[in-house]
Amino acid sequence: MADRKAISLADHFDDRKLLRFTSHSILTMIFTSIYGIVDGFFVSNYAGEVAFAALNLVMPLLMLIAAVGFMFGTGGVALVSLKLGQKEERQAKEIFSLTTYTLMVLGILLSLLGYLFAPQAAVLLGASEELLPYGVLYARISMVSMTAFMLQHFFQSFLIAAERPRMGFWITVIAGVTNMILDYVFVAGFGLGLAGAAWATVGSELVGGLVPLVFFILPNKTPLRLGKTGWMPWALVKTCTNGSSEFLSNAAASFIGMLYNRQLLCYMGTNGIAAYGVIMYVNFIFVGIFFGYAMGVSPIISYQYGARNQAELRNLFRRSLSLLAGASLILTLLAELSAGLLAGIFVGYNPQLYALTVHGMRIYSVAYLFMGFNIFGSALFTALGNGKVSAILSLVRSVLLQVVLVLLLPLILGGTSLWMIAALVETGAILLTGFLVTRYREKYRLY
């Protein structure tokens, strides 16, 4: 508790303090990734590769809907933190309340639509007759807690702005442990297969979304609390434009996942989808570190920008680049060296699938050299309130480069080239990120 109280958004940050403040958001994203992976582990090992492939096939649909929560969280926290930096706490609370209530209404509507149109969505995702019933089952059960899942991602950002990153981490831990226990009971114990994994996820998402909701409803000592609000369409528009890059990134990841699955099914069959699923599970952890840091540092940047503290903005920018450089090298080496071990956890029972997964993972891992810088670049412009530039970065990185390469590269180099697309995308995106940061360095005085 002493560490939490000692650090506020208004502080000067050295490397140690910056890591202390962002560590809880990093750990939150890592643990979120781990307990999401648990579903894949139990389904793959207890329900088989067909059910595992079906789970991965419909996952883009679920993440597409959840992306709305990311958008409201990252976009809303940038605006609210800016208002806190300007000492407009009353308006900050009203904007926080408005975005929360709006997200809850959207979550319920999207969940209903997702349940009704799950079969059609699964077909669009490329589900075969073998995969279709499994995919629809998992998707429909998941809609029960989709609103809570969106709130979970939303509140992760606002707990950081409220200077309670540690609370966000422990809520995630409790939700994750809930998921793991229920997975073991439903899937391994009762033999409920894919349905059991889905209900386990529902239980964990209800915990992860409703606990912080109750915290912000009740009186608390943070700058934020849910209460009365007014109709401020400008705030909702600003929230959506600020968070548009994060929405594009997550929505595009879902869309690209669909394209990948179709291409993999075409060139490598069901094993290709299963191998890609394992790589994505591992990727969740590594990308979670980068996203966690970006989530943790963004409210600080927004606050200091609102307070017009240019010296601290330059300090945060310089230290972030240094920390990300070290993390990128370490994670790339770790991913390369542990590919066999990680693949064995999920698909060690199938030698052919195991070999395919290890080969793909080692090629894919090169992307981690530049990925952290690209994620930070997009988050930086979001935190500065420049949703346009952030959206451009996300559009090019997450959509344009990916779509072109996923569709064309296999035609030129064959199906195995699908594994190298991530590295090519991040290499191209780092050039654009560097150009845009240089282009706006005078406006924001970043260095």
Kinemage of the C-alpha trace (Angstrom):
@kinemage 1
@onewidth
@group {chain A} dominant
@subgroup {mainchain}
@vectorlist {calphas} color= white
{ca met a 1} P 0.000 0.000 0.000
{ca ala a 2} L 2.904 2.341 0.722
{ca asp a 3} L 4.198 2.000 -2.840
{ca arg a 4} L 0.812 2.863 -4.269
{ca lys a 5} L 0.423 5.983 -2.125
{ca ala a 6} L 3.965 7.147 -2.872
{ca ile a 7} L 3.375 7.439 -6.624
{ca ser a 8} L 0.904 9.782 -8.294
{ca leu a 9} L 0.389 10.965 -11.870
{ca ala a 10} L 1.902 14.349 -10.962
{ca asp a 11} L 5.272 12.887 -9.857
{ca his a 12} L 8.600 13.077 -11.640
{ca phe a 13} L 9.467 9.586 -12.884
{ca asp a 14} L 12.853 7.923 -13.051
{ca asp a 15} L 13.227 4.400 -14.502
{ca arg a 16} L 12.550 2.702 -11.176
{ca lys a 17} L 9.433 4.699 -10.363
{ca leu a 18} L 8.125 4.320 -13.909
{ca leu a 19} L 8.516 0.554 -13.744
{ca arg a 20} L 6.924 0.447 -10.298
{ca phe a 21} L 3.892 2.375 -11.502
{ca thr a 22} L 3.462 0.468 -14.773
{ca ser a 23} L 4.361 -2.944 -13.350
{ca his a 24} L 0.842 -3.641 -12.145
{ca ser a 25} L -0.710 -2.917 -15.539
{ca ile a 26} L 1.970 -5.091 -17.163
{ca leu a 27} L 1.294 -7.908 -14.716
{ca thr a 28} L -2.434 -7.429 -15.246
{ca met a 29} L -2.090 -7.945 -19.001
{ca ile a 30} L 0.241 -10.910 -18.530
{ca phe a 31} L -2.108 -12.606 -16.103
{ca thr a 32} L -5.091 -11.831 -18.333
{ca ser a 33} L -3.243 -13.572 -21.147
{ca ile a 34} L -2.316 -16.533 -18.960
{ca tyr a 35} L -5.825 -17.282 -17.793
{ca gly a 36} L -7.071 -16.878 -21.343
{ca ile a 37} L -4.500 -19.472 -22.377
{ca val a 38} L -5.827 -21.893 -19.769
{ca asp a 39} L -8.971 -22.380 -21.861
{ca gly a 40} L -6.842 -23.389 -24.812
{ca phe a 41} L -4.776 -25.782 -22.716
{ca phe a 42} L -7.775 -27.632 -21.294
{ca val a 43} L -9.713 -27.676 -24.566
{ca ser a 44} L -6.722 -28.896 -26.580
{ca asn a 45} L -5.727 -31.606 -24.117
{ca tyr a 46} L -9.174 -32.763 -22.958
{ca ala a 47} L -11.553 -31.984 -25.846
{ca gly a 48} L -9.201 -32.520 -28.805
{ca glu a 49} L -7.792 -30.567 -31.717
{ca val a 50} L -11.148 -30.093 -33.505
{ca ala a 51} L -12.692 -28.320 -30.501
{ca phe a 52} L -9.440 -26.365 -30.066
{ca ala a 53} L -9.531 -25.257 -33.703
{ca ala a 54} L -13.189 -24.215 -33.339
{ca leu a 55} L -12.372 -22.126 -30.263
{ca asn a 56} L -9.638 -20.300 -32.169
{ca leu a 57} L -11.911 -19.889 -35.173
{ca val a 58} L -14.575 -17.904 -33.260
{ca met a 59} L -12.154 -16.020 -30.995
{ca pro a 60} L -11.811 -13.135 -33.513
{ca leu a 61} L -15.578 -12.529 -33.249
{ca leu a 62} L -15.391 -12.297 -29.448
{ca met a 63} L -12.373 -9.990 -29.519
{ca leu a 64} L -14.039 -7.788 -32.144
{ca ile a 65} L -16.939 -7.113 -29.780
{ca ala a 66} L -14.603 -6.689 -26.799
{ca ala a 67} L -12.627 -4.100 -28.795
{ca val a 68} L -15.384 -1.583 -28.014
{ca gly a 69} L -14.359 -1.865 -24.358
{ca phe a 70} L -10.727 -1.182 -25.278
{ca met a 71} L -11.812 1.872 -27.278
{ca phe a 72} L -13.852 3.386 -24.458
{ca gly a 73} L -11.167 2.562 -21.904
{ca thr a 74} L -8.133 4.001 -23.693
{ca gly a 75} L -10.009 6.888 -25.281
{ca gly a 76} L -11.930 7.768 -22.145
{ca val a 77} L -8.952 7.569 -19.801
{ca ala a 78} L -6.962 9.953 -22.023
{ca leu a 79} L -9.731 12.557 -21.792
{ca val a 80} L -10.380 12.029 -18.082
{ca ser a 81} L -6.664 12.145 -17.206
{ca leu a 82} L -6.317 15.325 -19.241
{ca lys a 83} L -9.148 16.916 -17.213
{ca leu a 84} L -7.529 15.768 -13.956
{ca gly a 85} L -4.279 17.396 -15.053
{ca gln a 86} L -6.229 20.601 -15.706
{ca lys a 87} L -7.737 20.324 -12.172
{ca glu a 88} L -11.282 19.891 -13.549
{ca glu a 89} L -12.172 16.952 -11.293
{ca arg a 90} L -15.948 17.391 -11.431
{ca gln a 91} L -16.054 17.192 -15.206
{ca ala a 92} L -13.613 14.272 -15.125
{ca lys a 93} L -16.056 12.333 -12.913
{ca glu a 94} L -19.012 13.196 -15.164
{ca ile a 95} L -17.163 12.043 -18.299
{ca phe a 96} L -16.099 8.844 -16.534
{ca ser a 97} L -19.709 8.128 -15.529
{ca leu a 98} L -21.100 8.878 -18.979
{ca thr a 99} L -18.623 6.614 -20.773
{ca thr a 100} L -19.265 3.797 -18.280
{ca tyr a 101} L -23.054 3.897 -18.677
{ca thr a 102} L -22.794 4.165 -22.463
{ca leu a 103} L -20.472 1.160 -22.643
{ca met a 104} L -22.841 -0.937 -20.527
{ca val a 105} L -25.760 -0.224 -22.880
{ca leu a 106} L -23.643 -0.996 -25.949
{ca gly a 107} L -22.370 -4.181 -24.316
{ca ile a 108} L -25.867 -5.543 -23.761
{ca leu a 109} L -26.953 -4.733 -27.327
{ca leu a 110} L -23.843 -6.269 -28.888
{ca ser a 111} L -24.181 -9.381 -26.736
{ca leu a 112} L -27.746 -9.938 -27.922
{ca leu a 113} L -26.718 -9.488 -31.548
{ca gly a 114} L -23.735 -11.785 -31.076
{ca tyr a 115} L -25.947 -14.528 -29.652
{ca leu a 116} L -28.542 -14.254 -32.423
{ca phe a 117} L -26.089 -14.176 -35.320
{ca ala a 118} L -23.427 -16.562 -33.986
{ca pro a 119} L -24.126 -19.235 -36.675
{ca gln a 120} L -23.859 -16.739 -39.518
{ca ala a 121} L -20.705 -15.242 -38.017
{ca ala a 122} L -19.089 -18.670 -37.658
{ca val a 123} L -19.773 -19.403 -41.328
{ca leu a 124} L -18.243 -16.061 -42.332
{ca leu a 125} L -15.208 -16.967 -40.252
{ca gly a 126} L -14.775 -20.044 -42.412
{ca ala a 127} L -16.197 -22.750 -40.158
{ca ser a 128} L -16.535 -26.124 -41.835
{ca glu a 129} L -19.404 -28.495 -41.037
{ca glu a 130} L -17.102 -30.203 -38.557
{ca leu a 131} L -16.193 -26.968 -36.722
{ca leu a 132} L -19.525 -25.089 -36.954
{ca pro a 133} L -21.456 -26.597 -33.996
{ca tyr a 134} L -18.471 -26.244 -31.668
{ca gly a 135} L -17.845 -22.646 -32.694
{ca val a 136} L -21.490 -21.586 -32.306
{ca leu a 137} L -21.694 -23.236 -28.877
{ca tyr a 138} L -18.632 -21.432 -27.540
{ca ala a 139} L -19.656 -18.073 -29.015
{ca arg a 140} L -23.196 -18.150 -27.627
{ca ile a 141} L -22.143 -19.099 -24.112
{ca ser a 142} L -19.499 -16.348 -24.199
{ca met a 143} L -22.150 -13.705 -24.899
{ca val a 144} L -23.542 -14.211 -21.377
{ca ser a 145} L -20.588 -12.308 -19.905
{ca met a 146} L -19.554 -10.164 -22.877
{ca thr a 147} L -20.682 -6.890 -21.261
{ca ala a 148} L -18.667 -7.731 -18.142
{ca phe a 149} L -15.681 -8.616 -20.346
{ca met a 150} L -15.881 -5.198 -22.005
{ca leu a 151} L -16.116 -3.506 -18.605
{ca gln a 152} L -13.100 -5.471 -17.405
{ca his a 153} L -10.895 -3.994 -20.131
{ca phe a 154} L -12.487 -0.574 -19.643
{ca phe a 155} L -11.825 -0.459 -15.906
{ca gln a 156} L -8.250 -1.703 -16.268
{ca ser a 157} L -7.409 1.673 -17.817
{ca phe a 158} L -9.414 3.726 -15.315
{ca leu a 159} L -7.973 1.987 -12.263
{ca ile a 160} L -4.580 3.225 -13.459
{ca ala a 161} L -5.920 6.772 -13.876
{ca ala a 162} L -7.407 6.484 -10.375
{ca glu a 163} L -3.909 5.578 -9.133
{ca arg a 164} L -5.034 2.064 -8.231
{ca pro a 165} L -3.033 -0.126 -10.672
{ca arg a 166} L -2.379 -2.643 -7.899
{ca met a 167} L -6.114 -3.100 -7.368
{ca gly a 168} L -6.546 -3.712 -11.092
{ca phe a 169} L -3.891 -6.406 -10.941
{ca trp a 170} L -5.447 -8.223 -7.988
{ca ile a 171} L -8.898 -8.137 -9.554
{ca thr a 172} L -7.369 -9.752 -12.620
{ca val a 173} L -5.647 -12.369 -10.452
{ca ile a 174} L -8.926 -13.261 -8.732
{ca ala a 175} L -10.718 -13.464 -12.084
{ca gly a 176} L -7.914 -15.606 -13.489
{ca val a 177} L -7.868 -18.014 -10.588
{ca thr a 178} L -11.645 -18.323 -10.927
{ca asn a 179} L -11.196 -19.245 -14.583
{ca met a 180} L -8.489 -21.803 -13.877
{ca ile a 181} L -10.428 -23.518 -11.097
{ca leu a 182} L -13.621 -23.665 -13.146
{ca asp a 183} L -11.715 -24.950 -16.180
{ca tyr a 184} L -10.326 -27.786 -14.113
{ca val a 185} L -13.729 -28.597 -12.590
{ca phe a 186} L -15.865 -28.266 -15.740
{ca val a 187} L -13.478 -29.577 -18.411
{ca ala a 188} L -11.135 -32.001 -16.653
{ca gly a 189} L -13.480 -32.977 -13.822
{ca phe a 190} L -16.990 -33.089 -15.291
{ca gly a 191} L -15.866 -33.670 -18.892
{ca leu a 192} L -17.995 -30.834 -20.309
{ca gly a 193} L -15.467 -30.126 -23.063
{ca leu a 194} L -15.704 -26.873 -24.978
{ca ala a 195} L -18.916 -25.828 -23.204
{ca gly a 196} L -17.209 -26.241 -19.838
{ca ala a 197} L -14.346 -23.990 -20.931
{ca ala a 198} L -16.841 -21.374 -22.107
{ca trp a 199} L -18.723 -21.360 -18.790
{ca ala a 200} L -15.434 -21.111 -16.912
{ca thr a 201} L -14.610 -18.003 -18.930
{ca val a 202} L -18.060 -16.566 -18.197
{ca gly a 203} L -17.451 -16.947 -14.467
{ca ser a 204} L -14.072 -15.231 -14.598
{ca glu a 205} L -15.304 -12.350 -16.760
{ca leu a 206} L -18.200 -11.645 -14.410
{ca val a 207} L -15.693 -11.326 -11.575
{ca gly a 208} L -13.301 -9.181 -13.626
{ca gly a 209} L -15.994 -6.770 -14.816
{ca leu a 210} L -18.396 -6.487 -11.882
{ca val a 211} L -15.925 -6.131 -8.991
{ca pro a 212} L -14.419 -2.842 -10.277
{ca leu a 213} L -17.925 -1.651 -11.197
{ca val a 214} L -18.981 -2.044 -7.566
{ca phe a 215} L -15.775 -0.314 -6.414
{ca phe a 216} L -16.480 2.778 -8.511
{ca ile a 217} L -20.156 2.842 -7.479
{ca leu a 218} L -19.298 2.854 -3.769
{ca pro a 219} L -17.604 5.826 -2.053
{ca asn a 220} L -13.824 5.676 -2.528
{ca lys a 221} L -10.766 7.869 -2.026
{ca thr a 222} L -9.815 8.059 -5.705
{ca pro a 223} L -10.513 11.040 -7.993
{ca leu a 224} L -13.126 8.940 -9.808
{ca arg a 225} L -16.543 7.656 -8.796
{ca leu a 226} L -19.675 6.741 -10.737
{ca gly a 227} L -22.551 9.117 -10.176
{ca lys a 228} L -24.737 11.658 -11.894
{ca thr a 229} L -23.763 12.860 -15.320
{ca gly a 230} L -25.087 14.956 -18.156
{ca trp a 231} L -25.437 14.351 -21.863
{ca met a 232} L -22.088 15.335 -23.346
{ca pro a 233} L -21.946 14.059 -26.936
{ca trp a 234} L -18.656 15.881 -27.465
{ca ala a 235} L -17.089 13.751 -24.709
{ca leu a 236} L -18.322 10.516 -26.294
{ca val a 237} L -17.052 11.639 -29.700
{ca lys a 238} L -13.671 12.560 -28.211
{ca thr a 239} L -13.540 9.249 -26.345
{ca cys a 240} L -14.221 7.286 -29.520
{ca thr a 241} L -11.774 9.284 -31.647
{ca asn a 242} L -9.075 9.074 -28.960
{ca gly a 243} L -9.613 5.335 -28.652
{ca ser a 244} L -10.152 4.685 -32.349
{ca ser a 245} L -6.592 3.447 -32.811
{ca glu a 246} L -7.005 0.847 -30.066
{ca phe a 247} L -10.367 -0.163 -31.520
{ca leu a 248} L -8.806 -0.437 -34.975
{ca ser a 249} L -5.926 -2.491 -33.583
{ca asn a 250} L -8.209 -4.952 -31.806
{ca ala a 251} L -10.869 -5.032 -34.511
{ca ala a 252} L -8.207 -5.447 -37.162
{ca ala a 253} L -6.598 -8.236 -35.154
{ca ser a 254} L -9.952 -10.015 -35.224
{ca phe a 255} L -10.385 -9.437 -38.946
{ca ile a 256} L -6.812 -10.485 -39.682
{ca gly a 257} L -7.361 -13.553 -37.523
{ca met a 258} L -10.270 -14.464 -39.778
{ca leu a 259} L -8.100 -14.046 -42.875
{ca tyr a 260} L -5.302 -16.052 -41.308
{ca asn a 261} L -7.686 -18.870 -40.442
{ca arg a 262} L -9.038 -19.000 -43.988
{ca gln a 263} L -5.546 -19.004 -45.495
{ca leu a 264} L -4.233 -21.540 -43.011
{ca leu a 265} L -7.206 -23.806 -43.626
{ca cys a 266} L -6.539 -23.524 -47.346
{ca tyr a 267} L -2.768 -24.148 -47.228
{ca met a 268} L -2.292 -26.285 -44.091
{ca gly a 269} L -5.704 -27.611 -43.036
{ca thr a 270} L -6.983 -27.870 -39.460
{ca asn a 271} L -3.436 -28.288 -38.136
{ca gly a 272} L -2.570 -24.848 -39.487
{ca ile a 273} L -5.379 -23.220 -37.488
{ca ala a 274} L -4.410 -25.141 -34.354
{ca ala a 275} L -0.735 -24.129 -34.740
{ca tyr a 276} L -1.706 -20.498 -35.269
{ca gly a 277} L -3.883 -20.691 -32.157
{ca val a 278} L -0.918 -21.807 -30.053
{ca ile a 279} L 1.256 -19.014 -31.474
{ca met a 280} L -1.456 -16.470 -30.651
{ca tyr a 281} L -1.747 -17.745 -27.082
{ca val a 282} L 1.975 -17.272 -26.588
{ca asn a 283} L 1.757 -13.956 -28.423
{ca phe a 284} L -0.888 -12.755 -25.950
{ca ile a 285} L 1.669 -12.918 -23.137
{ca phe a 286} L 4.472 -11.136 -24.982
{ca val a 287} L 2.208 -8.479 -26.496
{ca gly a 288} L 0.549 -8.134 -23.085
{ca ile a 289} L 3.832 -6.827 -21.692
{ca phe a 290} L 3.989 -4.097 -24.339
{ca phe a 291} L 0.298 -3.244 -24.029
{ca gly a 292} L 0.534 -3.265 -20.241
{ca tyr a 293} L 3.360 -0.745 -20.298
{ca ala a 294} L 1.485 1.448 -22.786
{ca met a 295} L -1.656 1.304 -20.613
{ca gly a 296} L 0.334 2.173 -17.507
{ca val a 297} L 2.268 5.115 -18.912
{ca ser a 298} L -0.575 6.649 -20.973
{ca pro a 299} L -2.475 8.285 -18.059
{ca ile a 300} L 0.794 9.816 -16.843
{ca ile a 301} L 1.462 11.283 -20.290
{ca ser a 302} L -2.104 12.611 -20.540
{ca tyr a 303} L -1.896 14.159 -17.070
{ca gln a 304} L 1.452 15.851 -17.722
{ca tyr a 305} L 0.258 17.082 -21.124
{ca gly a 306} L -2.828 18.577 -19.478
{ca ala a 307} L -0.591 20.184 -16.835
{ca arg a 308} L 1.681 21.552 -19.641
{ca asn a 309} L 4.761 19.987 -18.042
{ca gln a 310} L 6.939 19.701 -21.143
{ca ala a 311} L 10.065 18.640 -19.275
{ca glu a 312} L 8.320 15.629 -17.761
{ca leu a 313} L 6.821 14.701 -21.132
{ca arg a 314} L 10.302 14.582 -22.642
{ca asn a 315} L 11.524 12.566 -19.678
{ca leu a 316} L 8.715 10.005 -20.042
{ca phe a 317} L 9.293 9.701 -23.782
{ca arg a 318} L 13.035 9.168 -23.466
{ca arg a 319} L 12.787 6.648 -20.649
{ca ser a 320} L 10.020 4.715 -22.413
{ca leu a 321} L 12.154 4.226 -25.515
{ca ser a 322} L 15.054 2.975 -23.416
{ca leu a 323} L 12.931 0.523 -21.434
{ca leu a 324} L 11.180 -0.778 -24.544
{ca ala a 325} L 14.491 -1.378 -26.325
{ca gly a 326} L 15.696 -3.632 -23.521
{ca ala a 327} L 12.383 -5.449 -23.241
{ca ser a 328} L 12.206 -6.064 -26.994
{ca leu a 329} L 15.593 -7.773 -27.116
{ca ile a 330} L 14.884 -9.930 -24.078
{ca leu a 331} L 11.438 -11.039 -25.258
{ca thr a 332} L 12.633 -11.890 -28.765
{ca leu a 333} L 15.420 -14.101 -27.422
{ca leu a 334} L 13.088 -15.696 -24.880
{ca ala a 335} L 10.481 -16.496 -27.523
{ca glu a 336} L 13.066 -18.063 -29.831
{ca leu a 337} L 14.615 -20.214 -27.104
{ca ser a 338} L 11.352 -21.390 -25.527
{ca ala a 339} L 9.397 -22.190 -28.706
{ca gly a 340} L 9.704 -25.958 -28.274
{ca leu a 341} L 8.717 -25.898 -24.612
{ca leu a 342} L 5.698 -23.629 -25.190
{ca ala a 343} L 4.437 -25.607 -28.183
{ca gly a 344} L 4.770 -28.841 -26.234
{ca ile a 345} L 2.400 -27.607 -23.537
{ca phe a 346} L -0.470 -27.360 -26.023
{ca val a 347} L 0.180 -29.843 -28.832
{ca gly a 348} L 2.914 -32.169 -27.601
{ca tyr a 349} L 0.515 -35.085 -28.156
{ca asn a 350} L 0.721 -34.618 -31.967
{ca pro a 351} L 4.302 -34.725 -33.393
{ca gln a 352} L 3.334 -33.294 -36.777
{ca leu a 353} L 1.352 -30.420 -35.254
{ca tyr a 354} L 4.118 -29.828 -32.711
{ca ala a 355} L 6.781 -29.477 -35.427
{ca leu a 356} L 4.571 -27.109 -37.437
{ca thr a 357} L 3.915 -24.950 -34.361
{ca val a 358} L 7.583 -24.679 -33.347
{ca his a 359} L 8.595 -23.739 -36.897
{ca gly a 360} L 5.922 -21.048 -37.120
{ca met a 361} L 6.620 -19.665 -33.648
{ca arg a 362} L 10.329 -19.149 -34.276
{ca ile a 363} L 9.670 -17.191 -37.460
{ca tyr a 364} L 6.848 -15.164 -35.894
{ca ser a 365} L 8.971 -14.178 -32.858
{ca val a 366} L 11.180 -11.824 -34.890
{ca ala a 367} L 8.246 -9.384 -34.776
{ca tyr a 368} L 8.895 -8.659 -31.082
{ca leu a 369} L 11.987 -6.622 -31.989
{ca phe a 370} L 9.828 -3.695 -33.162
{ca met a 371} L 6.343 -4.465 -31.856
{ca gly a 372} L 6.754 -2.674 -28.525
{ca phe a 373} L 7.798 0.589 -30.173
{ca asn a 374} L 4.822 0.501 -32.533
{ca ile a 375} L 2.353 -0.172 -29.708
{ca phe a 376} L 3.857 2.636 -27.636
{ca gly a 377} L 3.794 5.023 -30.594
{ca ser a 378} L 0.071 4.548 -31.091
{ca ala a 379} L -0.616 4.830 -27.332
{ca leu a 380} L 1.524 7.978 -27.140
{ca phe a 381} L -0.590 9.889 -29.652
{ca thr a 382} L -3.788 8.628 -28.016
{ca ala a 383} L -2.550 9.910 -24.656
{ca leu a 384} L -1.747 13.280 -26.240
{ca gly a 385} L -5.313 13.496 -27.560
{ca asn a 386} L -4.277 13.088 -31.199
{ca gly a 387} L -6.586 10.253 -32.186
{ca lys a 388} L -6.078 10.977 -35.882
{ca val a 389} L -2.360 10.168 -35.929
{ca ser a 390} L -2.865 7.211 -33.600
{ca ala a 391} L -5.564 5.868 -35.915
{ca ile a 392} L -3.293 6.260 -38.955
{ca leu a 393} L -0.607 4.207 -37.236
{ca ser a 394} L -3.076 1.497 -36.317
{ca leu a 395} L -4.733 1.492 -39.727
{ca val a 396} L -1.454 1.006 -41.583
{ca arg a 397} L 0.045 -1.461 -39.100
{ca ser a 398} L -3.030 -3.471 -38.184
{ca val a 399} L -5.014 -3.396 -41.416
{ca leu a 400} L -3.330 -2.323 -44.644
{ca leu a 401} L 0.017 -4.108 -44.296
{ca gln a 402} L -1.560 -7.201 -42.790
{ca val a 403} L -4.304 -7.634 -45.381
{ca val a 404} L -1.985 -7.149 -48.340
{ca leu a 405} L 0.598 -9.596 -47.018
{ca val a 406} L -1.879 -12.247 -45.814
{ca leu a 407} L -3.581 -12.329 -49.211
{ca leu a 408} L -0.581 -11.982 -51.515
{ca leu a 409} L 2.506 -13.420 -49.808
{ca pro a 410} L 1.308 -17.068 -49.802
{ca leu a 411} L 0.667 -16.813 -53.548
{ca ile a 412} L 4.299 -15.852 -54.057
{ca leu a 413} L 6.190 -17.813 -51.390
{ca gly a 414} L 3.713 -20.504 -50.357
{ca gly a 415} L 1.710 -21.179 -47.183
{ca thr a 416} L 4.686 -21.236 -44.796
{ca ser a 417} L 5.250 -17.540 -45.540
{ca leu a 418} L 2.205 -16.790 -43.371
{ca trp a 419} L 4.453 -17.147 -40.320
{ca met a 420} L 6.766 -14.290 -41.405
{ca ile a 421} L 4.014 -11.703 -41.970
{ca ala a 422} L 4.079 -10.327 -38.410
{ca ala a 423} L 7.803 -9.545 -38.636
{ca leu a 424} L 7.380 -7.823 -41.994
{ca val a 425} L 4.439 -5.769 -40.718
{ca glu a 426} L 6.276 -4.564 -37.590
{ca thr a 427} L 9.348 -3.661 -39.657
{ca gly a 428} L 7.254 -1.560 -42.023
{ca ala a 429} L 5.273 0.020 -39.177
{ca ile a 430} L 8.362 1.109 -37.238
{ca leu a 431} L 9.363 3.266 -40.193
{ca leu a 432} L 5.995 5.028 -40.153
{ca thr a 433} L 6.056 5.386 -36.357
{ca gly a 434} L 9.484 6.996 -36.480
{ca phe a 435} L 8.404 9.358 -39.249
{ca leu a 436} L 5.265 10.533 -37.419
{ca val a 437} L 7.037 10.990 -34.083
{ca thr a 438} L 9.650 13.111 -35.868
{ca arg a 439} L 6.914 15.020 -37.708
{ca tyr a 440} L 5.159 16.000 -34.449
{ca arg a 441} L 8.177 16.395 -32.195
{ca glu a 442} L 7.989 20.180 -32.238
{ca lys a 443} L 4.266 20.312 -31.480
{ca tyr a 444} L 4.554 18.100 -28.411
{ca arg a 445} L 8.247 18.807 -27.643
{ca leu a 446} L 8.951 15.131 -27.116
{ca tyr a 447} L 12.731 15.510 -27.525
